[in-house]
C-alpha cells in the first residue's frame, strides 16, 4: 500500500462505510421481527386448524 492509496481508502470508507453499517443494523433488527412474525403465523395456523376441525365435527 502506497501513500497514494490512503485518499482512495478514505474516500471508499467515507462513501460506503455508513450505508454498509446501516444495512447491517437493519438486517439484524428485521431478522428479529421476522422470527417473531414467523412464530405468530405458526400459532395462527394452529388456531385456524383447530377451528376447522371443530366446524367439521358439528
C-alpha positions in Angstrom: 0.0 0.0 0.0 1.4 3.3 -1.0 0.8 6.8 0.3 -1.4 7.5 -2.8 -3.8 4.7 -1.8 -4.7 6.4 1.5 -7.1 9.0 0.0 -8.7 6.3 -2.1 -9.4 4.2 1.0 -10.6 7.2 3.0 -13.0 8.0 0.2 -14.2 4.4 -0.1 -14.9 4.2 3.7 -16.5 7.6 3.7 -18.8 6.8 0.8 -19.7 3.2 1.6 -19.0 2.7 5.3 -22.1 4.4 6.6 -24.5 2.7 4.1 -23.0 -0.7 4.9 -23.3 -0.1 8.7 -26.9 1.0 8.4 -27.7 -2.1 6.2 -26.2 -4.5 8.7 -28.1 -2.8 11.5 -31.4 -3.1 9.7 -30.8 -6.7 8.8 -30.2 -7.6 12.4 -33.2 -5.7 13.5 -35.5 -7.1 10.8 -34.3 -10.6 11.4 -35.7 -10.5 15.0 -39.0 -9.1 13.8 -39.2 -11.7 11.0 -38.6 -14.5 13.5 -41.4 -13.1 15.7 -43.7 -12.9 12.7 -42.9 -16.5 11.8 -43.9 -17.6 15.3 -47.2 -15.7 15.3 -48.0 -17.1 11.8 -47.4 -20.7 13.1 -49.7 -20.0 16.1 -52.4 -18.6 13.8 -52.1 -21.6 11.6 -52.8 -23.9 14.6 -55.8 -21.8 15.7 -57.2 -21.9 12.2 -56.7 -25.7 12.0 -58.5 -26.2 15.4 -61.4 -24.0 14.2 -61.7 -26.0 11.0 -61.7 -29.3 13.0 -64.4 -28.1 15.4 -66.5 -26.9 12.4 -66.4 -30.3 10.7 -67.4 -32.2 13.8 -70.7 -30.4 14.2 
